[in-house]
Amino acid sequence: MSEAAEESQSRAALWTELTEARARLRELEVANDTTRRIDIAVGMLMARRRYSEAQARGALQQMSLGSQRMIRDIAEEIIRTA
């Protein structure tokens, strides 16, 4: 393989790694934001209803199961209606 071909292949591999790393970063940012929003909703339930953290998280899970919606969507609704 020529030097130019090897360099091209190396650049393509680096580009693939960079693209995958950026995608993973976006996934982690979304996961972090989701966790933060759920934690805010848990805190709001704890304050409003005087729940323990476990009770508040359980309430979110029950609301999610009962409505067949994602917990993060329930959390957003709790935050929005505060």
C-alpha positions as CSV (number, residue, x, y, z in Angstrom):
1,M,0.0,0.0,0.0
2,S,1.3,3.4,-0.9
3,E,2.1,6.0,1.7
4,A,-0.7,8.3,0.4
5,A,-3.2,5.4,0.6
6,E,-2.1,4.6,4.1
7,E,-2.5,8.2,5.1
8,S,-6.0,8.3,3.5
9,Q,-7.0,5.2,5.4
10,S,-5.7,6.6,8.6
11,R,-7.6,9.8,8.2
12,A,-10.8,7.9,7.4
13,A,-10.3,5.8,10.6
14,L,-9.8,9.0,12.6
15,W,-12.8,10.6,11.1
16,T,-14.9,7.5,12.0
17,E,-13.6,7.7,15.6
18,L,-14.4,11.4,15.8
19,T,-17.9,10.9,14.5
20,E,-18.5,8.1,16.9
21,A,-17.1,10.1,19.8
22,R,-19.3,13.0,19.0
23,A,-22.4,10.8,18.8
24,R,-21.5,9.2,22.2
25,L,-21.0,12.7,23.6
26,R,-24.5,13.7,22.5
27,E,-26.0,10.6,24.0
28,L,-24.2,11.3,27.3
29,E,-25.4,14.9,27.3
30,V,-29.0,13.8,26.7
31,A,-28.7,11.2,29.5
32,N,-27.3,13.8,31.9
33,D,-30.0,16.3,31.1
34,T,-32.7,13.6,31.5
35,T,-31.2,12.5,34.9
36,R,-31.1,16.2,36.0
37,R,-34.7,16.8,35.0
38,I,-35.9,13.6,36.7
39,D,-34.0,14.7,39.9
40,I,-35.7,18.1,39.8
41,A,-39.1,16.4,39.5
42,V,-38.3,14.0,42.4
43,G,-37.3,17.0,44.5
44,M,-40.5,18.8,43.6
45,L,-42.6,15.7,44.6
46,M,-40.6,15.5,47.9
47,A,-41.4,19.1,48.7
48,R,-45.0,19.1,47.6
49,R,-46.1,15.8,48.9
50,R,-43.5,15.4,51.7
51,Y,-42.4,12.1,50.0
52,S,-39.0,10.5,50.7
53,E,-36.8,10.2,47.7
54,A,-37.7,6.6,47.3
55,Q,-41.4,7.4,47.5
56,A,-41.0,10.2,44.9
57,R,-39.1,8.0,42.5
58,G,-41.7,5.2,43.0
59,A,-44.5,7.7,42.3
60,L,-42.8,8.7,39.0
61,Q,-42.5,5.1,38.0
62,Q,-46.1,4.4,38.8
63,M,-47.2,7.5,36.9
64,S,-45.1,6.3,34.0
65,L,-46.5,2.8,34.0
66,G,-50.1,4.0,34.5
67,S,-49.9,6.4,31.5
68,Q,-47.5,4.3,29.4
69,R,-45.2,7.3,29.1
70,M,-41.5,7.7,29.6
71,I,-40.4,8.8,33.1
72,R,-38.6,11.8,31.6
73,D,-41.9,13.0,30.0
74,I,-43.7,12.7,33.3
75,A,-40.8,14.6,35.0
76,E,-41.1,17.4,32.4
77,E,-44.8,17.7,33.0
78,I,-44.3,18.0,36.7
79,I,-41.7,20.7,36.2
80,R,-43.8,22.5,33.6
81,T,-46.9,22.6,35.9
82,A,-45.0,23.8,38.9
